């Protein structure tokens, strides 16, 4: 894609943000005490880990593939074997330009609640937020991206902080007319970025949550340079939470002989939340079988979906 772009600044921004190591280098002025390094997959087993807990991730990655955590007690030989197998398995879904198999980034583990943002830098480099999501942890860690949700409380508490961060970071890379999906951890009242995905919004249809929830499409907003008046958006929706549900292929499912029961899964959702849209996917060519866009005024019922066992919906 970049060989078709004439704007060298945009090309440089894409290259830096797609590369987790170069991205950490760009962020080092904002977070000077943050530890990070790089190494090849075969060198992971020889890491000397002292008191820090580390996260190990592909230098280019997607969908949390090949991401592992390590401390001084971790069996790094076993961990390397696990990473190699997982990345090889997911390489049939994601090409080398998206998921790198050989090069990895090592960085300190950031403990905290996870959030995500879809945004773009306009023609003047000003940050325009398209959505803010909370990404809660599911009961089964194998279904890591099960839920992202948004509500007025998130915007009231964090819109200003995210806007200020992106204005500062965009100025470092001189980003203009540039869409971005970013992920953060909230720690000690401040956000530390953990990943950036340039020239797109949230994957697997996450960005469509804005269309289903608020009635505008963030991709169209980017192309037209439109900003969103979030106080107006939430003035009529303050009691609601809007969520993206990613329905995984069950961890114990034989995909050769079983298939998803969409009727059963939809009924399961409708017992707890209201479905705004439901999209079926080719489960034999994706690690998931459906996407559901839902809303609820009951936070407990919405959070109950975090205990979903997707193996129960294959027959």
N, C-alpha and C positions, 0 to 999 in steps of 0.2 A: 504493500500500500504506500509506503513512504517514498518509493521511487517515483511516484506520480505527483508528489507535492513539490511546489516551487518555494514554499516558505521554509527556510532553513531553521528558523526558531521553532516552528511547529514540529518539524522533523526531530529536532534535538529534544524537545519536550516529550514526544512519544518514546524516543529511544531511552531516555532517562527513566521515565515513569514505568515502562514495561520491564525494566531491569531493576530488580529489588536492591541490588548492591549499589548501582549508580543513584538510585532514588535515596537511599540512606545517606550517601555522600552529599546529595543536594540538601537534605534536611539537617545536616550536621550543624549548620549555623544556628538553627532554631532549637536544636536539642544536642548541645555539645557534649553532654555526659553519657549519651546513649551508646552502648557497646554493640558493634557489629563487625563481621568479617566475612570472608568468602573461602570456599574450598571445593574440591572435586568430591564426588560421591565416595570414591575409594579412600579418601583421606579422613572421612568422618570417624572411622573406627579408631583413629590415632589422636583425636582431639583430647586436650588436657583440660578437663573441666574442674574448676575449684569450687568456689562458693556460689557462683551464679547459676540460676536455672536458665536454660537456653531453649530457643525455638530454632529448628532446622527446617528450611523450606527451599524448594526449587528456586533458582534465580529468576526464572520466569514460570509463573504458575497460575492455576485456575481451579476453583471448586474445592480448595483446601487439599488438593492432591499432593501426597508425599510430605505433608507437614507433620513433624514430630517434635516432641518435647524431651529434653534430656537434662540430667543433673549428674553429680559426681558418682552416683550409684547405678547409672544406666548402663546396660549391656550394649555398647555401641556397635559391636559386630552384629548382634541380632537386629538392632534398630536399622542398620544399613541394609540388611537383607530385606526387612519389611518395606523400607522406602523403595528399594529397587523393584520389588514385586508389584507394589501399588502403582508406581509411575508407569511401569511396563503395561499393566492392565488398562490404565486410563489413557495411555497413548493412542489407543484405538479410537477414542473419542476426540482427543485434543492433539493438534500437531505440535511439532517442535517449536514453532513460533509462539505458541501459547504455553506449552509445558516443556521445560528443559529437563532432560534426564541426567545430565552429567554434572552440571554446575549448581552449587547450593550456597545459600546465605545462612550464616550463623549469627543470631542476634539475641540479646537478652530478652527473657520472657517478660512480657508486660501483663501483669495480673489486673483484672478489672472487667467491668461490663463492656460488651462490644456494641458499637454503633456503626452505621454506614450512612453515607451521604451521596446523592446524585446531584451534580451541579455543573455549571459551565462558566467559563470566563467570557465576558462579552467582548465587543470590538475594542473597548477601552481597557480591557483587563480586569473589569470589576466582576466580583464573584456573585453569581445568581444561583441560589439554592433551589433545586427542583424537588427534593424530598429528603427527609431525615428519618432514619429507621433505627429502632432498637432490635438487636439480634440476640434474643435470649438463648440460653443453652438448653438443648433438648435432653430428655431423660436418657436416650440412647445416643452416645456421642458419634455413632456411625451415621446418624442422620443430622449432620452438623448444621446444614442450612435449611432445616425444616421450616423455620418461621422468621420473618422480618415483619415488624409492625410499626405503625406511626399513629400519633394522636396529638392533640393540642398541647398536652403537657410537655412533650418532647420539644416542640417548637418554642414554647414559652421559656423553657430552661436553657436551650442550647443553640437556637438560631443565631444569636449574636456572636457566640463563641466560634461557631463554625465559619460564619461569614468573615470574621476578623482573621482566622487562621488562613483561609483560602486567599484573602486579599494579600496577606504577607507572603505566602508561599508562591502565589502566582507572580508576584513581583520579582522573586528570586529567579524564576525561569522565564520571565517575560511572556507569560501565556496569555493569548488572546484568541477569541473564537474557538474555544477549546473545551469540549465536554469531558467529564471525568466522573468515575465512580471511586469512592474512597472509603476505607474502613479504619476505625479508630478503637482504642480502648480508653475508657474513662478511669483515671487513677488520681487520687488525691484532689479531686475537683477539677482536673484538667485533662484534655484530650491529647493522646499520643497516637500518631498515625501508624498503622501496621501494614497497609497496602494501598496502592493506587492502581487503577485500571484506566488508561487514557483512551480518549476518543470513543467512549461508550458509557452507558449507564449500567445499572445492575444487571447481571446476566440471568439467563433462563427466564426472562420476562419480568424480572423484579421491577423494572422501571414502569411497566404497565399498571402497577399498583396506583400510581398517581392518576392515570386516566380513569380507572375504575372508581377511585375514591373521590377525586376532586373535579373530574370532568375536563381536564386539560391534558395534553400529551407533552411530556418533557422534551421529546425529540423535536416536535414542531416548535416548541418554545425556543429551543436552541437556534434553529434555522431562522426564525423570525426575530430573534433577539428580544423576546418578551420576558419581562420579570413577573414574579408572582407576588400578589399582595396577600401574605399569609394571614394577617389579621382578618381580612375579609373572608378567606377560605374557612378559617376555623370559627367564625362568628355564627355559622349555622350548623356546625358539626362538633361542638365542644365536648359532647358526651360520648362520642364514638371513637373506637380504635379500628384501624383498617390494617389488614394483615395479608401477607403473601405466604402461602403454604406450599412447600415443595414436597411432593409425594414420591418418596424414594422407592426403588425396587427393594423389596424386603431382604434383609441380610441373610435369611435362611431359605431363600426362594430358588428353586431350580427353574431358571428362565427358559430352559429348553422344553419343559413340560407344563409350566404353569403360566398364567396370565392374570393381569389385574382385573379385579371386579369393581368397575367404576360406579355401578349402581350402589353397591354396599358402601364404598368410600364416601360417596356423596351423601348418603343417608346418615352416615356417621358424623359428617361435618354439620349437616342440617339440624342434628339434635343439639348442637352446641352454639353454632353461629349462623349468620345469614350469608349465603353464597352470592357474591356479585357476579362472578364469572368463573367458569371451569374449563380448562384447556387440557385435552388428552395429548399425550406424547407417545412416540414410538419407543416403548420400553426396551426393545431389543437393540436399539441404537443409541440409547441414552441411559444414564444411571438412575433416571426417574421416570415415572409413568404418567404424572399429571401435575398441573399447577392449579391451585385454587386461590381466588381473590375473595376475601371474606371481610365482614365487619361485625362488630358487636359493641354493645354498651356495657357488657359484663366482662370485666377483666379476668375473673376466675374461670369462666367458661372458655375464654380465648386461651388462657394459659394451660388449660387442661389438654389442649392439642399437643403440647410439648411431650406428653407421655405416649403419643401414638406409636404403635408397633405396626409397621407397614406390611410385615409378613402376613398379618391377619387379613389383608385385602387381596390376596392372590389365591387362585383356585386352579 
